[in-house]
């Protein structure tokens, strides 16, 4: 018999926590995310609570809307950047490439100046 080193959360709970973390980092309500993936807000609530698991089709829509890979939705939150980095990444992902480069250059110069 093999003993577990620590109690592990079921996949539904891990996935729900990741969805909630990513949604909140973008400052979206459950209703806003639901609208983006064309489901009811209660569906998002059930996902986030770990009460239900999305279908593969819905999981793909969630990943696309949250601008992450499906794999990123399935990993524990401790392996991802902090919420501020996720929020910045989400903002940048919505920009045109030239605008994104401009913002990154500005951010780098600001950080260099403050050091």
N, C-alpha and C positions, 0 to 999 in steps of 0.2 A: 504494500500500500504506500502510495506517495503522498506526502503531506504538502499542502500548499504553504508557501512562505508567508503569504498574506491573503486576506480575503480579497478576491477580485470582483469588481462590479460586473454585472451582466452587460452584454453588448448594448442592449436597449438603453440602459442608464448612461453608459459612456457616450453613446451617440447622442442621446438627448442633451447631455451636459455640453457637448461640443456645439451642437446646433444653437443652444441658448447662449453660450459664450460668444460665438461668432455673430449671432444676431445682435446681441447687446453691444458688442464692440463697434457695430455699425450704427448704433443708436436707433435701431428699428424696433417697432412693436411686433408682437406676434401677428397682428392683423396685416401689417405691412409686408412681412415675409410671406404670409399666406397668400396675399394678393399677387406677389411676384411669382409664386409657383402654382397659382390657381387652385388652392385648396381653401377650406374653411379655417378660420383662426383656431377653432377648437382642435383641429387636426395638428396644428403646430404645438399647441399645449400638450396634447397626448404624446407627441414625439419627445418633447423636452422633458416630460415627466418619466419617460421610459415606459409608458403604458402600452404603446404600440411602436412598431418599427416600420419605417416607410418602405414601400416597394422599391425595387431597383430603379424603376422609371422616376419615381418621386425623389429618390436619393440623388439621382443624376441632376434633376432640376434644382434641388437644394444646393448641391455643390456649385452648379453654374451660377445660381443667384448669389451665393455667398462668396463666389470667386475663389474657391479652393478645389482641390481634387477630392474625389470620393474617398481616397485613402486618408486624406487629412481629416475627414469627418470621422473616421474610424479609429484614430489614435487618441491616446489619453492627452488631455489638455496640457499636462506638464511638459510635453515634448514640443510645444509650439511657442512662438514668440509671445511676449506679454501683450496685454490688450492694447496698449498704445501703439505698438508696432503693427498689430493687426488692423487697427483703425487707420493708420497712415497708409498701409498697403491697400486697403479698400479705397481710400480717397484717390491714391495714385492710379489704381487700376481703371478708374473711370475717366482718366485723362487721355488725350491724344498723345502719341509717343513724343512729339516735340515738346509739349507742355510738361509731360512727365520728366523729361530730361532737364528742363528748365528748373522745375521744383527741386529735383534731386541735387542739382548744382547749387542752387540757392541754400538748401539745407546743409550741404557739405561746407560751403563757405561760412555759413553762420556758426556751425559747430567748430570749425577751424579758428574763427575769430574769438569765440568764447573760451577756447582752450588757452 
